[in-house]
């Protein structure tokens, strides 16, 4: 019976959940470990509707002094991680609360910046890979004018690195290794709405199948024996 009551109390106390982004990156947004735990204390009460928990209770939970809690909150406000806001109570009075929205906004901004940095690195890596493949097939470094043309394909024309690499493959297969030929291929694909590697490869596969089918049809018509001529008679003659 005692164990059951303890379990009931555990469940009734509720749970406080936080994003793993905060767990993994709280240092990057300027939080100390002590401030993270302090935020969790406030969140545990605010999630249950107590928007302005007693600082004395929080200090007791943390095993520290009220002064230390206020000092930590002041430091967090200085670092723009928390702000004091006002809320209107049912009786019409106003109450000051600690608003941690700036902390969450800073965390979201960090995630956006991290994502943008990763994407930018990927774009640059793809660009360098395109240049390397072109120079490998050309057997020489690209000239400054050629580099500008390829950069314009990627930046102005919005051709992907995969499109350029596929156009290079077509140029090699057709023994027409020059940027002018590649540009005509890229323009043709773009005109047809072909922008992904999958779409382009499927288009080329269908084209080859049609060409092979036409070639086989011509071959069959040319190789089929004429056969003997059969005279036509009218019935009754």
C-alpha positions as CSV (number, residue, x, y, z in Angstrom):
1,X,0.0,0.0,0.0
2,X,2.9,2.4,0.8
3,X,4.5,1.7,-2.6
4,X,1.2,2.5,-4.4
5,X,0.8,5.8,-2.5
6,X,4.4,6.8,-3.4
7,X,3.7,6.0,-7.1
8,X,0.5,8.0,-7.0
9,X,2.3,11.0,-5.5
10,X,5.0,10.6,-8.2
11,X,2.4,10.7,-11.0
12,X,0.4,13.5,-9.4
13,X,3.5,15.7,-9.2
14,X,3.5,15.8,-13.0
15,X,6.4,16.0,-15.4
16,X,8.5,18.8,-16.9
17,X,9.6,18.3,-20.4
18,X,12.2,20.4,-22.4
19,X,13.5,20.3,-25.9
20,X,16.7,18.4,-26.5
21,X,17.9,21.5,-28.3
22,X,18.1,23.2,-24.9
23,X,19.8,20.2,-23.3
24,X,22.4,20.1,-26.0
25,X,23.0,23.8,-26.7
26,X,22.2,25.8,-23.5
27,X,25.8,26.8,-23.2
28,X,25.8,28.2,-26.7
29,X,22.9,30.6,-25.9
30,X,24.7,31.8,-22.8
31,X,23.1,29.7,-20.0
32,X,25.1,28.3,-17.2
33,X,24.3,25.0,-15.8
34,X,22.9,26.6,-12.6
35,X,20.7,28.9,-14.7
36,X,19.4,26.0,-16.7
37,X,18.3,24.2,-13.5
38,X,16.8,27.5,-12.3
39,X,14.8,27.8,-15.5
40,X,13.6,24.2,-15.1
41,X,12.4,25.1,-11.6
42,X,10.3,28.0,-12.9
43,X,9.0,26.0,-15.8
44,X,7.9,23.2,-13.5
45,X,5.6,25.6,-11.8
46,X,4.5,27.7,-14.8
47,X,3.6,24.5,-16.7
48,X,1.1,23.8,-13.9
49,X,-0.4,27.3,-14.0
50,X,1.7,28.9,-11.2
51,X,3.1,31.7,-13.4
52,X,4.8,33.5,-10.5
53,X,6.2,30.9,-8.1
54,X,7.5,31.9,-4.7
55,X,11.3,32.5,-5.1
56,X,11.7,31.3,-1.5
57,X,10.3,27.9,-2.5
58,X,12.5,27.7,-5.6
59,X,15.6,28.7,-3.5
60,X,14.7,25.9,-1.0
61,X,14.3,23.4,-3.9
62,X,17.8,24.3,-5.2
63,X,19.3,24.3,-1.7
64,X,20.5,27.9,-2.2
65,X,19.5,31.4,-1.0
66,X,16.9,33.8,-2.3
67,X,19.7,36.3,-3.0
68,X,21.5,33.8,-5.2
69,X,18.3,33.1,-7.2
70,X,17.7,36.8,-7.7
71,X,21.3,37.2,-8.8
72,X,21.0,34.4,-11.4
73,X,17.7,35.9,-12.7
74,X,19.4,39.3,-13.0
75,X,22.3,37.8,-14.9
76,X,19.8,36.1,-17.3
77,X,17.9,39.3,-17.8
78,X,21.2,41.1,-18.6
79,X,22.0,38.3,-21.2
80,X,18.4,38.8,-22.6
81,X,17.3,35.3,-21.7
82,X,14.4,36.3,-19.5
83,X,12.3,39.4,-19.0
84,X,9.8,40.6,-16.5
85,X,6.3,40.8,-17.8
86,X,2.9,41.7,-16.3
87,X,-0.3,39.6,-16.3
88,X,-3.8,40.6,-15.3
89,X,-5.4,38.6,-12.5
90,X,-9.1,37.6,-12.4
91,X,-9.7,40.3,-9.8
92,X,-8.3,43.0,-12.1
93,X,-5.0,43.4,-10.4
94,X,-1.7,43.0,-12.2
95,X,1.1,40.6,-11.2
96,X,4.7,40.5,-12.3
97,X,6.0,37.3,-13.8
98,X,9.3,36.0,-15.3
99,X,8.9,35.5,-19.0
100,X,11.4,33.0,-20.5
101,X,10.3,33.6,-24.1
102,X,13.6,35.4,-25.0
103,X,15.5,32.2,-24.0
104,X,13.3,30.1,-26.3
105,X,13.6,32.7,-29.2
106,X,17.4,32.7,-28.8
107,X,17.4,28.9,-28.9
108,X,15.3,28.9,-32.1
109,X,17.5,31.5,-33.7
110,X,20.6,29.4,-32.9
111,X,18.9,26.4,-34.6
112,X,18.1,28.4,-37.7
113,X,21.7,29.7,-37.9
114,X,23.1,26.2,-37.4
115,X,20.8,24.9,-40.2
116,X,21.8,27.7,-42.5
117,X,25.5,27.1,-41.9
118,X,25.2,23.4,-42.6
119,X,23.3,24.2,-45.9
120,X,25.8,26.8,-46.9
121,X,28.7,24.3,-46.4
122,X,26.8,21.7,-48.4
123,X,26.3,24.2,-51.3
124,X,30.0,25.1,-51.2
125,X,31.1,21.5,-51.2
126,X,28.8,20.7,-54.1
127,X,30.2,23.7,-56.0
128,X,33.8,22.6,-55.5
129,X,32.9,19.1,-56.5
130,X,31.5,20.4,-59.8
131,X,34.6,22.4,-60.5
132,X,36.8,19.4,-59.7
133,X,34.9,17.1,-62.0
134,X,34.9,19.6,-64.9
135,X,38.7,20.1,-64.5
136,X,39.2,16.3,-64.4
137,X,37.3,15.7,-67.6
138,X,38.7,18.8,-69.4
139,X,42.2,17.7,-68.3
140,X,43.1,21.3,-67.2
141,X,42.2,24.0,-64.7
142,X,39.1,26.1,-65.7
143,X,39.7,29.6,-66.9
144,X,38.3,32.6,-65.0
145,X,35.7,33.0,-67.7
146,X,34.7,29.3,-67.4
147,X,34.5,29.5,-63.6
148,X,32.2,32.5,-64.0
149,X,29.9,30.7,-66.4
150,X,29.6,27.7,-64.1
151,X,29.0,30.0,-61.1
152,X,26.2,31.7,-63.1
153,X,24.6,28.4,-63.8
154,X,24.5,27.6,-60.1
155,X,23.6,31.1,-58.8
156,X,21.7,32.9,-61.5
157,X,20.1,30.1,-63.5
158,X,19.5,28.0,-60.4
159,X,20.9,24.8,-62.0
160,X,21.8,22.3,-59.3
161,X,25.2,20.8,-59.0
162,X,23.6,17.4,-60.0
163,X,22.2,19.0,-63.2
164,X,25.7,20.3,-64.1
165,X,27.3,16.9,-63.4
166,X,24.7,15.1,-65.6
167,X,25.2,17.6,-68.4
168,X,28.9,17.0,-68.2
169,X,28.3,13.2,-68.4
170,X,26.2,13.8,-71.6
171,X,29.0,16.0,-73.1
172,X,31.6,13.3,-72.4
173,X,29.4,10.5,-73.9
174,X,28.7,12.6,-77.0
175,X,32.4,13.7,-77.4
176,X,31.3,17.4,-77.2
177,X,33.3,18.4,-74.1
178,X,32.7,22.2,-73.9
179,X,30.6,24.5,-71.8
180,X,28.5,25.7,-74.8
181,X,27.2,22.2,-75.4
182,X,26.5,21.6,-71.7
183,X,24.6,24.9,-71.5
184,X,22.3,23.8,-74.4
185,X,21.6,20.6,-72.5
186,X,20.9,22.5,-69.2
187,X,18.6,24.9,-71.0
188,X,16.7,22.0,-72.6
189,X,16.2,20.3,-69.3
190,X,15.1,23.5,-67.6
191,X,12.6,24.2,-70.4
192,X,11.1,20.8,-69.8
193,X,10.9,21.3,-66.1
194,X,13.6,18.7,-65.3
195,X,15.5,19.9,-62.3
196,X,16.3,16.8,-60.2
197,X,18.7,14.0,-60.9
198,X,15.9,11.5,-60.7
199,X,13.7,13.3,-63.3
200,X,16.6,13.8,-65.7
201,X,17.7,10.2,-65.5
202,X,14.2,9.0,-66.0
203,X,13.8,11.3,-69.0
204,X,17.0,10.1,-70.6
205,X,16.0,6.5,-70.0
206,X,12.7,7.0,-71.7
207,X,14.5,8.7,-74.6
208,X,16.9,5.9,-75.0
209,X,14.0,3.3,-75.0
210,X,12.2,5.2,-77.7
211,X,15.3,5.5,-79.8
212,X,16.0,1.8,-79.4
213,X,12.4,1.0,-80.3
214,X,12.5,3.0,-83.5
215,X,15.9,1.5,-84.4
216,X,14.5,-2.0,-84.0
217,X,11.4,-1.2,-86.0
218,X,13.6,0.1,-88.9
219,X,15.8,-3.0,-88.7
220,X,12.9,-5.4,-88.8
221,X,11.3,-3.7,-91.8
222,X,14.6,-3.8,-93.7
223,X,15.5,-7.4,-92.8
224,X,12.0,-8.9,-93.4
225,X,12.0,-11.0,-96.6
226,X,9.6,-9.7,-99.3
227,X,8.1,-13.2,-99.9
228,X,6.4,-14.4,-103.1
229,X,3.9,-12.3,-105.0
230,X,0.4,-13.7,-104.7
231,X,-1.9,-13.0,-107.6
232,X,-5.3,-11.6,-106.9
233,X,-8.3,-13.2,-108.6
234,X,-11.8,-12.0,-108.7
235,X,-14.4,-14.5,-107.6
236,X,-16.4,-15.9,-110.5
237,X,-13.7,-15.7,-113.0
